[in-house]
Every structure is written in C-alpha cells, then in structure tokens.
Amino acid sequence: MSRQPKYAKRVDTNQQEIVEALRAIKCDVVVIGYPVDLLVGYRKRNFLIEIKREGAYVDKRQKDQRDFIRNWRGQVRQLDNVDEAIRLVTMAYEPS
C-alpha cells in the first residue's frame, strides 16, 4: 500500500493575511497545504506558492517539500509577506 503524503502540521501565521490580500485583488486561492501551501489563479495564470514566516530560516521545509520544489518543472515560489505575493501575481502584467 502506498503511503499518503503528510500534510503540514502547522500553518505559518502570515498565511491567512496573504490569502486575504490575494483574494482582495480577485485571485482564486486554494489552500492545498501539500506539497506547497497555495494554488493561486490570476488572469489565466497559475502560481504554486510556499509560504514561510517572515524572517524564518528558508530551508525549514520537510524533505519531500524540498524535493518537490527542486524537481518541479513549473514555477514554485516561496514568499513570506503580502507585498511579495501581490508583486508575484501582478508582475507579468506590468509594463517593462
């Protein structure tokens, strides 16, 4: 029998604030928790986002999360605050 992935036991304290801010600019946000925290849709684009507490040590992820982020052929971003989240989803639509 295959083993089911473990879900994050603790949600970073800034996650709810980031989710609310993204929804306020009309993003679709699904809290998936594993292998990363959020699946976000904005203007026909998808974003996988891993949230860490602001100022937290970057590599405090479980081994399976690190492996997923390293091996995923698409975009996965780690961020720790609302400004980074808003910038991530809107940057593709700003003039260069």
N, C-alpha and C positions, 0 to 999 in steps of 0.2 A: 504494500500500500504506500502511495506517495505521501510525503509529509506536506502539510499545508504551511504556507509562509506565516511567520509570526507577525502580527501587527504591532505597530508602535504602542508601547505601554503608556507613554506619557506624551501629551501634546505640548509643543512649545507654546509658551504663554502669549507670544505675539501672533499666533496663527489666526485667531478669531478677528483681530484687528486688520490683518492683511486680507482675509476673506471678505470682510465687510467693505473694505476700501475698493477691492476689485469689483465686487457686486455693484457698488455705487457708481462705477463708470460703465456699467452694463456688461460686465464679463459674466459668462456662465462659469460657475465654480463648483467642482465636485471634490469633496474631501475624500480621498481614497486611502490615505494612510500608509499604503504599501504598494509598490516599492518606494514611492515618493509620496509626499503629503497631499499635493493638489494636482488636479487636472483642470486647466483653465482654457476656455474658449473665448476669443475676442476677434471680431471682424474676420471670420473664416480662418483663423489660425489657432493652433493648439499649443499649449505650453505645459510641460511637466515641471513642477516646482517642488523643491525640497526646502522646507523652512527650518531655520536654526535660530535659536535665541540670539539676540543682538549681542555681539561681543563674545559669543561662545566659541570654544575651540572647534575649528572647521571639521575635523575628522572624527567627531563623536557619533558616527553612524555605525550601524551594525554592518558586519562583513557583507551580508547579502545586499544591502543597500549600496555599499561602495562598489561591489562587483557590478550591480545593475547600472549605476551611473557611469562607470568606466566603460562598459561594454555596449551600452545602448547606442544605436546608430542614429538616433534622432537627438533632438535638443533636450537637455535636462539642465535646469538652472537651480542653484542654491542661493537663497537670499535670506535676509534677516530683518527687513523693515518695509514699511508701506511704500516709501519713496522708490526703493528698488523694484518692488512689484509693479507699480504703476509705470515706471520707466521701461521695464521689460516688455510689457504687453503693448505699450504705445510707441516704442522706438521705431518700429518698422513703418510707421505711418507719418513720421515727422520728416520734413524736407532735410536733405543733407546739407 
